[in-house]
Amino acid sequence: MPLTARQLNRATLDRQLLLRRAPLGVSDGIRRIAALQAQEAASPYLALWNRLAGFDPADLDAAFATGTVVKATLMRITLHAVHAADYPAFHGAMRTNLRAVRLYDRRFTSTGLTADDADALLPHLAAFTAVPRTAAEIEALLESRLGEHGRRMWWALRTFAPLRHAPTGGPWSFAGRAFVASTTPPAPEDDSLRHLALRYLEAFGPATAPDLAQFTLLGRPVVRRVLQSLTGQVVELDGPGGVTLYDLAGASLPAADTPAPPRLLPMWDSILLAYADRSRVIPPAYRPLVTRRNGDVLPTLLVDGHVAGVWRPVDDGIEATAFHPLDEETWQSLATEAAALVTLLAARDPATYRRYAHWWTKPLPAAQVRILG
């Protein structure tokens, strides 16, 4: 019997630790959920607060500082926080894409520089970043070698070189831009692709081949080839509308009527970006409201497992904008979540995401607006 859309929603929430907060430490939590989009420094912290029981932001500070958790450019050519054990394979799987988006871009090729020129600099870059270096220091090194083209070379290398972001302090560990070399070389590409596919299904399955392509931005032929190579480890399931879903053999699936508590998800939360069919979590009418044309993905209210509105910090607490009316029991649960979030932010940055406030000056279809917490 085909899986229903609601079963897929509950599977995602379960594997992403959003049905109940898990009693896990930071490194084990990130290992379970595979990757957290991290282009906004606060988001991995808020993502883990939503998922882990007793989450202490200082634990994530420490994980970044020790390299147990790595922040680097990976899937979808954007910053992610991943477990250090996953980083070599994730980088190995994405390296061809990471190279292509820079080395074959006219902004690079117009300088006369080549991919061979970039590769020749990798050992020097690795040696220079054996200790953390700022972007300005790395640019200066490359300009000393390449003159005016040094800055464009850094534009390419910072995307595909095996570098992780080095913590620089501030409320969310990364107040400035510094880099340090990865000490573990990437795994072979085919092995890396298989590892990434299995980890994706473990954290986001069941999912389609286009879903995996969306999560990674790998080409669909590559994704199909990788999934076909996992015979025996991956099973095929029937999904809504006759689509073929892939999942790990023996993976559990919660019942469709499993309760899903409200959550206040951060900007760019992974569950909003991990599927080609975003309706698993985002009602189609709400997708353009939470995913803006420039790619910004707003902080969202999750109610019964689906996006129901957006939130932002304000002077008096958390302003919650619901796109459809919510009952009083749901509002009370959101208020409890908001009070805990206000406490967390107060110790770090009460006005986090302040630079995205302009989205609230544009019309939002607000059925209800409340100040919580």
RADAHU-V190492 format. One record per backbone hydrogen bond with DSSP energy under -1.0 kcal/mol. CO is the residue of the C=O (numbers start at 0). NH is the residue of the N-H. Records with the same first field share a line. If there is no record, write none. Layout:
CO=NH + NH
This chain:
3=7
4=8
5=9
6=10
7=11
8=12
9=13
10=14
11=15
12=17
13=16
21=23 + 52
24=28
25=29
26=30
27=31
28=32
29=33
32=34
35=80
39=42
41=45
42=46
43=47
44=48
45=49
47=51
50=21
51=54
55=58
56=60
57=61
58=62
59=63
60=64
61=65
62=67 + 68
67=83
69=81
70=164
71=79
73=76
74=77
77=73
78=37
79=71
80=35
81=69
82=85 + 86
85=89
86=90
87=91
88=92
89=93
90=94
93=97
94=98
95=99
96=100
98=101 + 102
99=103
101=104
104=107 + 108
105=109
107=110
108=111
113=117
114=118
115=119
120=124
121=125
122=126
123=127
124=128
126=129
128=180
132=178
133=137
134=138
135=139
136=140
137=141
138=142
139=143
141=145
142=146
145=148
146=149
148=152
149=153
150=154
151=155
152=156
153=157
155=158 + 159
156=160
160=162
161=181
163=179
168=174
169=172
172=167 + 168
176=134
177=165
178=132
179=163
187=191
188=192
189=193
190=194
191=195
192=196
193=197
194=198
195=199
196=200
197=201
198=202
199=203
200=204
206=245
207=211
208=212
209=213
210=214
211=215
212=216
215=75
218=222
219=223
220=224
221=225
222=226
223=227
224=228
226=229
229=232 + 233
232=248
234=246
236=244
237=2
238=241
239=242
242=238
244=236
245=206
246=234
247=250
254=257
262=301
265=268
268=271
269=272 + 273
275=277
276=279
277=280 + 281
280=306
282=285
285=288 + 289
286=290
289=297
291=294
295=291
296=267
298=310
299=264
300=307
301=262
302=305
305=302
307=322
308=300
309=320
311=318
313=316
316=313
317=371
318=311
319=369
320=309
321=366 + 367
326=330
327=331
328=332
329=333
330=334
331=335
332=336
333=337
334=338
335=339
336=340
337=341
338=342
339=343
340=344
341=345
342=346
344=347 + 348
348=351
350=353
352=355
353=356
355=358
356=359
357=360
363=365
367=321
369=319
371=317
